[in-house]
Amino acid sequence: MSSFCFSEAHEMFRKEVRAFSRKELAPGAKERARLDHYPKEMVRKIGKQGLYGVNLPEEYGGQPADWVSVGIVAEELARVDFSGAVLLHHAEGSCLTLAQGPKAMQVEWAPPIIAGEKIAAFLVTEPDHGSDAAAMETRAIRDGDDYVITGEKTAITYGLQADMGLLWAKTDPSQKAHGVTCFLLPLDLPGITKSRFPDLGWRQTGRASIILDNVRLPARYRIGEEGQGFYSVMGAFDLIRVLLCLEAIGMAAASLDDAIAYAKQRTAFGQPVAKFEGVSFTLAEDYTMLEAARLLCYRTLSLRDQGVRHTKESAMCKLLCPKVAAEIQHHVLLLHGHIGYTEDYPVEQRLRDTIGLEIGDGTAQIMKIIVARELLGREFLPY
């Protein structure tokens, strides 16, 4: 097993990102969390700081780093601004996918995504095909120099606000996973209809249903060859899942900080509630579990930096971290009592948003299948 520890450069970078987040993102964060959109000026502010381009090509506005540094950005942004943090894995994942396409496409789209001028969405999930992505039904049929695309994508994060989507569709339904192709889809094309989900959380990011009715897309927007799309998105998920987990950890860490401060100053029976073991032991257990989850994430990113396959570790992160984070948010809310149940305190928003992270980009059940497959071999899969 590979060891991991943060370097001095990592610690310095964390301090820089945390200082930026506290100064530029924390003010007004509670008020923004009640909006039904994420303000474009905030996207640009994070992009201008260079945080959407960490470890991406300099020629497109990125900056040299490693994947551990990208994880640091995810965690620190989520401590104060979850919706801004979500756009990090959208930027990183979309630029990695674009790198498999034509150079002209990368030149056109990667710089504005990194700069925070454009928002990218991932169009994978369908109404009847979430976990079983290979069974998607959206069709892309070649017609001369275009593809004609028909189908529906659902639960699309930032679907209403995105400027473009990375779309996965079937070009050859008879080939199942080998018949899936990836496209860049500008979301202002004729034939595209969007509608919003009335969700429990993720209110600023929003999730949308996107209906594609004979959308005509020039063939130059295809990414890679026909039939190669499924495996490109699965590779991107190995990164995206870890970043999602660090976003959950960032929110949980912020709530734990709030809980510790509250436990020291809130009194009951003539003394701070932190003196009661029912409070202090829960905080100790939560801090321990959060630190274990955090280190699993960073070790996984370290494996990626070393070029080591990390599908199992990524799935382990997604299996463990959102669950741990949701439990911590619940404990913190209960510690605050009735005031924790109000919108005056951010823990209720963090809990709602963390629950969404338990679902997106792979449920716990699917993660267990992946880990078991990696441990036992594909021949022992239940399907």
PABAFI-724421 format. One record per residue (C-alpha): residue number from 1; residue in three letters; x negated, y, z. Coordinates in Angstrom, 3 decimals, always signed. Example, Ala and Ser with C-alpha at 12.3 -4.5 7.8 and 13.67 -1.06 7.14 Angstrom:
residues 2
(1 "ALA" (-12.300 -4.500 +7.800)) (2 "SER" (-13.670 -1.060 +7.140)) 
END
This chain:
residues 383
(1 "MET" (+0.000 +0.000 +0.000)) (2 "SER" (-1.197 +3.503 -0.834)) (3 "SER" (-1.766 +5.971 +2.007)) (4 "PHE" (-0.653 +9.594 +1.890)) (5 "CYS" (-1.372 +12.852 +3.644)) (6 "PHE" (-0.868 +16.502 +2.754)) (7 "SER" (-3.952 +18.400 +1.616)) (8 "GLU" (-4.881 +21.851 +2.847)) (9 "ALA" (-3.715 +23.212 -0.520)) (10 "HIS" (-0.325 +21.560 -0.012)) (11 "GLU" (+0.074 +23.161 +3.412)) (12 "MET" (-0.863 +26.581 +2.060)) (13 "PHE" (+1.590 +26.170 -0.803)) (14 "ARG" (+4.356 +25.198 +1.631)) (15 "LYS" (+3.751 +28.376 +3.627)) (16 "GLU" (+3.997 +30.445 +0.434)) (17 "VAL" (+7.254 +28.833 -0.680)) (18 "ARG" (+8.742 +29.101 +2.808)) (19 "ALA" (+7.825 +32.779 +3.040)) (20 "PHE" (+9.418 +33.469 -0.344)) (21 "SER" (+12.553 +31.533 +0.585)) (22 "ARG" (+13.010 +33.340 +3.876)) (23 "LYS" (+12.432 +36.769 +2.358)) (24 "GLU" (+14.244 +36.462 -0.965)) (25 "LEU" (+16.813 +33.675 -0.615)) (26 "ALA" (+17.879 +33.533 +3.021)) (27 "PRO" (+19.492 +37.014 +3.070)) (28 "GLY" (+23.067 +36.602 +1.900)) (29 "ALA" (+22.842 +32.815 +1.610)) (30 "LYS" (+25.865 +32.230 +3.852)) (31 "GLU" (+27.996 +34.615 +1.811)) (32 "ARG" (+26.801 +33.148 -1.504)) (33 "ALA" (+27.693 +29.647 -0.315)) (34 "ARG" (+31.370 +30.641 -0.508)) (35 "LEU" (+31.167 +31.605 -4.193)) (36 "ASP" (+32.347 +29.364 -7.018)) (37 "HIS" (+29.134 +29.990 -8.978)) (38 "TYR" (+25.444 +30.516 -8.371)) (39 "PRO" (+24.412 +34.094 -9.238)) (40 "LYS" (+22.189 +34.324 -12.293)) (41 "GLU" (+19.994 +36.907 -10.585)) (42 "MET" (+19.061 +34.295 -7.978)) (43 "VAL" (+18.119 +31.797 -10.688)) (44 "ARG" (+15.900 +34.414 -12.316)) (45 "LYS" (+14.344 +35.351 -8.970)) (46 "ILE" (+13.267 +31.756 -8.307)) (47 "GLY" (+12.122 +31.365 -11.907)) (48 "LYS" (+10.086 +34.570 -11.772)) (49 "GLN" (+8.300 +33.217 -8.721)) (50 "GLY" (+7.256 +30.242 -10.850)) (51 "LEU" (+8.989 +27.645 -8.690)) (52 "TYR" (+10.941 +26.028 -11.525)) (53 "GLY" (+7.736 +25.367 -13.432)) (54 "VAL" (+5.539 +23.662 -10.851)) (55 "ASN" (+3.515 +20.866 -12.503)) (56 "LEU" (+4.959 +21.719 -15.931)) (57 "PRO" (+2.909 +22.857 -18.980)) (58 "GLU" (+1.308 +26.274 -18.714)) (59 "GLU" (+2.065 +26.988 -22.362)) (60 "TYR" (+5.768 +27.122 -21.446)) (61 "GLY" (+5.334 +29.166 -18.288)) (62 "GLY" (+4.604 +26.319 -15.885)) (63 "GLN" (+1.761 +26.153 -13.382)) (64 "PRO" (-0.781 +23.390 -12.664)) (65 "ALA" (+0.028 +21.324 -9.581)) (66 "ASP" (+1.092 +17.804 -8.670)) (67 "TRP" (+4.401 +16.067 -7.941)) (68 "VAL" (+3.910 +16.371 -4.199)) (69 "SER" (+3.937 +20.146 -4.684)) (70 "VAL" (+7.205 +19.900 -6.604)) (71 "GLY" (+8.647 +18.005 -3.648)) (72 "ILE" (+7.541 +20.780 -1.320)) (73 "VAL" (+9.465 +23.286 -3.434)) (74 "ALA" (+12.590 +21.100 -3.328)) (75 "GLU" (+12.469 +20.774 +0.447)) (76 "GLU" (+11.686 +24.406 +1.222)) (77 "LEU" (+14.261 +25.885 -1.165)) (78 "ALA" (+16.965 +23.587 +0.215)) (79 "ARG" (+16.239 +24.732 +3.758)) (80 "VAL" (+17.826 +28.083 +2.898)) (81 "ASP" (+19.533 +27.776 -0.503)) (82 "PHE" (+20.729 +24.351 -1.612)) (83 "SER" (+22.225 +25.511 -4.918)) (84 "GLY" (+18.961 +27.119 -5.977)) (85 "ALA" (+17.108 +23.947 -5.036)) (86 "VAL" (+19.383 +21.788 -7.201)) (87 "LEU" (+18.243 +23.743 -10.240)) (88 "LEU" (+14.668 +22.667 -9.510)) (89 "HIS" (+15.265 +19.018 -10.378)) (90 "HIS" (+17.360 +20.134 -13.354)) (91 "ALA" (+14.417 +22.174 -14.652)) (92 "GLU" (+11.802 +19.518 -13.956)) (93 "GLY" (+13.883 +16.641 -15.312)) (94 "SER" (+15.026 +18.486 -18.416)) (95 "CYS" (+11.510 +19.628 -19.341)) (96 "LEU" (+10.178 +16.083 -18.897)) (97 "THR" (+12.911 +14.846 -21.218)) (98 "LEU" (+12.321 +17.635 -23.741)) (99 "ALA" (+8.661 +16.605 -23.875)) (100 "GLN" (+9.829 +13.482 -25.729)) (101 "GLY" (+11.432 +15.605 -28.455)) (102 "PRO" (+10.197 +17.818 -31.305)) (103 "LYS" (+7.698 +20.550 -30.462)) (104 "ALA" (+10.022 +23.226 -31.830)) (105 "MET" (+12.718 +22.150 -29.383)) (106 "GLN" (+10.295 +22.356 -26.458)) (107 "VAL" (+9.141 +25.835 -27.522)) (108 "GLU" (+12.736 +27.041 -27.818)) (109 "TRP" (+14.147 +25.684 -24.562)) (110 "ALA" (+11.441 +24.894 -21.991)) (111 "PRO" (+10.228 +28.502 -21.366)) (112 "PRO" (+13.670 +29.971 -20.580)) (113 "ILE" (+14.534 +27.020 -18.333)) (114 "ILE" (+11.293 +27.431 -16.388)) (115 "ALA" (+11.794 +31.201 -16.207)) (116 "GLY" (+15.313 +30.839 -14.830)) (117 "GLU" (+16.874 +32.420 -17.907)) (118 "LYS" (+18.668 +29.235 -18.991)) (119 "ILE" (+20.317 +26.420 -17.026)) (120 "ALA" (+20.190 +22.783 -18.093)) (121 "ALA" (+22.656 +20.032 -17.181)) (122 "PHE" (+22.472 +16.245 -17.461)) (123 "LEU" (+25.345 +14.687 -19.392)) (124 "VAL" (+25.208 +11.006 -18.486)) (125 "THR" (+28.158 +9.999 -16.282)) (126 "GLU" (+31.537 +9.185 -17.833)) (127 "PRO" (+34.983 +8.725 -16.215)) (128 "ASP" (+34.796 +4.903 -16.263)) (129 "HIS" (+31.010 +4.542 -16.366)) (130 "GLY" (+29.081 +6.059 -13.480)) (131 "SER" (+26.831 +3.389 -12.031)) (132 "ASP" (+26.946 +1.343 -15.257)) (133 "ALA" (+25.481 +4.029 -17.502)) (134 "ALA" (+24.621 +1.555 -20.262)) (135 "ALA" (+28.354 +1.013 -20.814)) (136 "MET" (+28.948 +4.664 -21.804)) (137 "GLU" (+31.467 +5.197 -24.609)) (138 "THR" (+30.573 +8.653 -25.940)) (139 "ARG" (+29.719 +8.220 -29.628)) (140 "ALA" (+27.264 +10.103 -31.840)) (141 "ILE" (+27.791 +9.205 -35.488)) (142 "ARG" (+25.292 +10.347 -38.114)) (143 "ASP" (+26.831 +12.450 -40.882)) (144 "GLY" (+24.191 +13.795 -43.241)) (145 "ASP" (+22.007 +16.276 -41.372)) (146 "ASP" (+24.313 +16.262 -38.335)) (147 "TYR" (+25.674 +13.989 -35.656)) (148 "VAL" (+29.382 +14.110 -34.872)) (149 "ILE" (+29.895 +13.549 -31.156)) (150 "THR" (+33.098 +12.462 -29.430)) (151 "GLY" (+33.681 +11.486 -25.809)) (152 "GLU" (+33.870 +12.780 -22.256)) (153 "LYS" (+31.192 +13.369 -19.637)) (154 "THR" (+32.273 +13.795 -16.051)) (155 "ALA" (+30.978 +15.018 -12.680)) (156 "ILE" (+28.410 +17.195 -14.469)) (157 "THR" (+26.505 +19.325 -11.959)) (158 "TYR" (+26.278 +22.963 -13.121)) (159 "GLY" (+28.474 +21.897 -16.051)) (160 "LEU" (+30.376 +25.186 -16.150)) (161 "GLN" (+27.306 +27.406 -15.842)) (162 "ALA" (+24.779 +25.478 -17.941)) (163 "ASP" (+23.569 +26.812 -21.281)) (164 "MET" (+22.573 +23.412 -22.608)) (165 "GLY" (+23.007 +19.784 -21.742)) (166 "LEU" (+20.820 +16.754 -22.197)) (167 "LEU" (+23.366 +14.371 -23.640)) (168 "TRP" (+23.162 +10.596 -23.767)) (169 "ALA" (+25.500 +8.950 -26.292)) (170 "LYS" (+25.880 +5.676 -28.163)) (171 "THR" (+24.574 +5.676 -31.723)) (172 "ASP" (+24.930 +1.876 -31.969)) (173 "PRO" (+27.524 +0.461 -29.526)) (174 "SER" (+26.638 -3.119 -30.459)) (175 "GLN" (+23.197 -2.737 -28.852)) (176 "LYS" (+24.396 -1.718 -25.366)) (177 "ALA" (+21.488 +0.020 -23.563)) (178 "HIS" (+19.372 -0.199 -26.724)) (179 "GLY" (+22.064 +1.739 -28.590)) (180 "VAL" (+21.851 +4.886 -26.405)) (181 "THR" (+20.256 +8.015 -27.861)) (182 "CYS" (+19.365 +11.324 -26.198)) (183 "PHE" (+20.249 +14.758 -27.617)) (184 "LEU" (+19.888 +18.380 -26.644)) (185 "LEU" (+23.398 +19.851 -26.779)) (186 "PRO" (+23.934 +23.645 -26.691)) (187 "LEU" (+27.097 +23.997 -24.645)) (188 "ASP" (+28.593 +26.829 -26.674)) (189 "LEU" (+29.281 +24.700 -29.762)) (190 "PRO" (+32.827 +24.376 -31.152)) (191 "GLY" (+34.723 +21.348 -29.880)) (192 "ILE" (+33.423 +21.506 -26.271)) (193 "THR" (+35.975 +21.917 -23.463)) (194 "LYS" (+35.060 +22.229 -19.768)) (195 "SER" (+37.101 +21.935 -16.577)) (196 "ARG" (+36.055 +22.209 -12.949)) (197 "PHE" (+36.358 +19.598 -10.193)) (198 "PRO" (+37.904 +20.880 -6.913)) (199 "ASP" (+35.120 +19.381 -4.817)) (200 "LEU" (+34.550 +19.090 -1.072)) (201 "GLY" (+31.060 +20.583 -1.428)) (202 "TRP" (+28.610 +21.813 -4.067)) (203 "ARG" (+30.862 +24.850 -4.510)) (204 "GLN" (+28.268 +27.133 -6.055)) (205 "THR" (+26.826 +24.522 -8.381)) (206 "GLY" (+30.212 +23.135 -9.320)) (207 "ARG" (+30.864 +19.884 -11.146)) (208 "ALA" (+32.689 +19.749 -14.430)) (209 "SER" (+34.345 +17.448 -16.897)) (210 "ILE" (+33.050 +18.107 -20.419)) (211 "ILE" (+35.145 +16.876 -23.334)) (212 "LEU" (+33.457 +16.565 -26.722)) (213 "ASP" (+35.907 +16.621 -29.622)) (214 "ASN" (+34.115 +15.998 -32.920)) (215 "VAL" (+31.247 +18.279 -31.942)) (216 "ARG" (+28.876 +18.713 -34.862)) (217 "LEU" (+25.232 +18.766 -33.735)) (218 "PRO" (+22.271 +19.187 -36.129)) (219 "ALA" (+20.068 +16.092 -36.199)) (220 "ARG" (+17.034 +18.197 -35.227)) (221 "TYR" (+18.441 +18.244 -31.681)) (222 "ARG" (+17.879 +14.519 -31.266)) (223 "ILE" (+15.237 +13.676 -28.637)) (224 "GLY" (+13.156 +10.665 -29.606)) (225 "GLU" (+14.293 +7.907 -31.911)) (226 "GLU" (+17.753 +6.390 -31.960)) (227 "GLY" (+18.192 +3.747 -29.288)) (228 "GLN" (+15.454 +5.027 -26.980)) (229 "GLY" (+17.564 +7.338 -24.835)) (230 "PHE" (+18.608 +5.013 -22.021)) (231 "TYR" (+15.074 +4.302 -20.898)) (232 "SER" (+14.091 +7.974 -21.026)) (233 "VAL" (+16.818 +8.917 -18.536)) (234 "MET" (+16.033 +5.987 -16.249)) (235 "GLY" (+12.410 +7.165 -16.075)) (236 "ALA" (+13.511 +10.701 -15.232)) (237 "PHE" (+15.711 +9.362 -12.422)) (238 "ASP" (+12.622 +8.006 -10.636)) (239 "LEU" (+11.602 +11.635 -10.097)) (240 "ILE" (+15.005 +13.278 -9.773)) (241 "ARG" (+16.159 +10.926 -7.027)) (242 "VAL" (+13.180 +11.799 -4.839)) (243 "LEU" (+13.715 +15.526 -5.330)) (244 "LEU" (+17.393 +15.122 -4.449)) (245 "CYS" (+16.338 +13.353 -1.263)) (246 "LEU" (+13.957 +16.139 -0.311)) (247 "GLU" (+16.794 +18.617 -0.820)) (248 "ALA" (+18.853 +16.592 +1.665)) (249 "ILE" (+15.878 +16.529 +4.044)) (250 "GLY" (+15.386 +20.288 +3.726)) (251 "MET" (+18.986 +20.966 +4.729)) (252 "ALA" (+18.793 +18.476 +7.616)) (253 "ALA" (+15.532 +20.017 +8.839)) (254 "ALA" (+17.125 +23.465 +8.883)) (255 "SER" (+20.068 +22.126 +10.891)) (256 "LEU" (+17.753 +20.365 +13.349)) (257 "ASP" (+15.883 +23.640 +13.892)) (258 "ASP" (+19.234 +25.320 +14.601)) (259 "ALA" (+20.238 +22.504 +16.947)) (260 "ILE" (+17.018 +22.664 +18.961)) (261 "ALA" (+17.341 +26.426 +19.416)) (262 "TYR" (+21.015 +26.078 +20.347)) (263 "ALA" (+20.365 +23.274 +22.861)) (264 "LYS" (+17.811 +25.432 +24.665)) (265 "GLN" (+20.092 +28.440 +25.091)) (266 "ARG" (+23.564 +26.852 +25.455)) (267 "THR" (+24.344 +26.109 +29.093)) (268 "ALA" (+26.734 +23.644 +30.716)) (269 "PHE" (+27.038 +22.784 +34.406)) (270 "GLY" (+24.510 +25.479 +35.176)) (271 "GLN" (+21.656 +24.376 +32.911)) (272 "PRO" (+20.656 +24.251 +29.229)) (273 "VAL" (+22.290 +21.323 +27.447)) (274 "ALA" (+18.815 +20.320 +26.176)) (275 "LYS" (+18.223 +18.875 +29.663)) (276 "PHE" (+20.951 +16.297 +29.164)) (277 "GLU" (+19.669 +13.066 +27.657)) (278 "GLY" (+22.806 +12.723 +25.558)) (279 "VAL" (+21.539 +15.798 +23.688)) (280 "SER" (+17.750 +15.455 +23.878)) (281 "PHE" (+17.677 +11.752 +22.978)) (282 "THR" (+19.859 +12.351 +19.906)) (283 "LEU" (+17.553 +15.155 +18.789)) (284 "ALA" (+14.514 +12.927 +19.333)) (285 "GLU" (+16.031 +10.083 +17.305)) (286 "ASP" (+17.137 +12.416 +14.503)) (287 "TYR" (+13.724 +14.064 +14.273)) (288 "THR" (+12.031 +10.646 +14.114)) (289 "MET" (+14.302 +9.360 +11.354)) (290 "LEU" (+13.960 +12.589 +9.384)) (291 "GLU" (+10.162 +12.476 +9.545)) (292 "ALA" (+10.154 +8.839 +8.395)) (293 "ALA" (+12.449 +9.677 +5.484)) (294 "ARG" (+10.363 +12.709 +4.529)) (295 "LEU" (+7.110 +10.728 +4.454)) (296 "LEU" (+8.698 +8.016 +2.294)) (297 "CYS" (+9.604 +10.701 -0.244)) (298 "TYR" (+6.159 +12.273 -0.330)) (299 "ARG" (+4.432 +8.908 -0.510)) (300 "THR" (+6.611 +8.104 -3.538)) (301 "LEU" (+5.615 +11.371 -5.208)) (302 "SER" (+1.991 +10.589 -4.394)) (303 "LEU" (+2.356 +7.271 -6.235)) (304 "ARG" (+3.699 +9.202 -9.217)) (305 "ASP" (+0.674 +11.492 -9.056)) (306 "GLN" (-1.556 +8.412 -9.196)) (307 "GLY" (+0.292 +7.017 -12.197)) (308 "VAL" (+1.630 +4.079 -10.162)) (309 "ARG" (+5.069 +2.681 -10.980)) (310 "HIS" (+7.459 +3.821 -8.237)) (311 "THR" (+10.966 +2.727 -9.258)) (312 "LYS" (+11.387 +0.665 -6.077)) (313 "GLU" (+10.131 +3.447 -3.813)) (314 "SER" (+12.357 +6.021 -5.524)) (315 "ALA" (+15.390 +3.796 -4.965)) (316 "MET" (+14.345 +3.270 -1.338)) (317 "CYS" (+14.302 +7.054 -0.893)) (318 "LYS" (+17.771 +7.428 -2.362)) (319 "LEU" (+19.070 +4.550 -0.226)) (320 "LEU" (+17.739 +5.984 +3.032)) (321 "CYS" (+17.404 +9.755 +2.929)) (322 "PRO" (+20.898 +11.100 +2.127)) (323 "LYS" (+22.389 +8.748 +4.736)) (324 "VAL" (+19.913 +9.889 +7.389)) (325 "ALA" (+20.461 +13.538 +6.464)) (326 "ALA" (+24.260 +13.227 +6.591)) (327 "GLU" (+24.108 +11.575 +10.021)) (328 "ILE" (+21.862 +14.366 +11.298)) (329 "GLN" (+24.213 +17.053 +9.956)) (330 "HIS" (+27.119 +15.306 +11.678)) (331 "HIS" (+25.237 +15.117 +14.978)) (332 "VAL" (+24.296 +18.807 +14.774)) (333 "LEU" (+27.870 +19.820 +14.019)) (334 "LEU" (+29.103 +17.873 +17.057)) (335 "LEU" (+26.398 +19.388 +19.257)) (336 "HIS" (+27.671 +22.858 +18.361)) (337 "GLY" (+31.202 +21.817 +19.305)) (338 "HIS" (+34.140 +23.767 +17.947)) (339 "ILE" (+31.965 +26.577 +16.579)) (340 "GLY" (+30.056 +24.039 +14.471)) (341 "TYR" (+33.354 +23.187 +12.807)) (342 "THR" (+33.825 +26.761 +11.578)) (343 "GLU" (+32.474 +28.402 +8.433)) (344 "ASP" (+30.629 +30.880 +10.646)) (345 "TYR" (+27.825 +28.324 +11.011)) (346 "PRO" (+26.033 +26.786 +8.004)) (347 "VAL" (+26.018 +23.197 +9.269)) (348 "GLU" (+29.490 +22.452 +7.860)) (349 "GLN" (+28.347 +23.562 +4.402)) (350 "ARG" (+25.163 +21.509 +4.674)) (351 "LEU" (+27.160 +18.437 +5.713)) (352 "ARG" (+29.550 +18.783 +2.771)) (353 "ASP" (+26.693 +19.232 +0.320)) (354 "THR" (+24.704 +16.333 +1.778)) (355 "ILE" (+27.640 +13.959 +1.331)) (356 "GLY" (+27.506 +14.766 -2.387)) (357 "LEU" (+23.857 +13.695 -2.420)) (358 "GLU" (+24.907 +10.263 -1.164)) (359 "ILE" (+26.771 +9.802 -4.469)) (360 "GLY" (+24.920 +11.675 -7.217)) (361 "ASP" (+22.274 +9.942 -9.361)) (362 "GLY" (+22.865 +6.534 -7.825)) (363 "THR" (+24.899 +5.267 -4.883)) (364 "ALA" (+23.404 +3.310 -1.986)) (365 "GLN" (+24.812 +0.090 -3.428)) (366 "ILE" (+23.050 +0.612 -6.765)) (367 "MET" (+19.830 +1.506 -4.955)) (368 "LYS" (+20.007 -1.796 -3.062)) (369 "ILE" (+20.335 -3.645 -6.367)) (370 "ILE" (+17.261 -1.846 -7.734)) (371 "VAL" (+15.164 -2.555 -4.648)) (372 "ALA" (+16.258 -6.203 -4.619)) (373 "ARG" (+15.439 -6.520 -8.316)) (374 "GLU" (+11.963 -5.140 -7.753)) (375 "LEU" (+11.388 -7.436 -4.789)) (376 "LEU" (+12.932 -10.670 -6.095)) (377 "GLY" (+12.830 -10.353 -9.871)) (378 "ARG" (+15.426 -9.559 -12.508)) (379 "GLU" (+16.507 -13.203 -12.711)) (380 "PHE" (+18.110 -12.840 -9.257)) (381 "LEU" (+20.364 -9.926 -10.187)) (382 "PRO" (+24.107 -10.514 -9.621)) (383 "TYR" (+24.974 -9.602 -13.216)) 
END
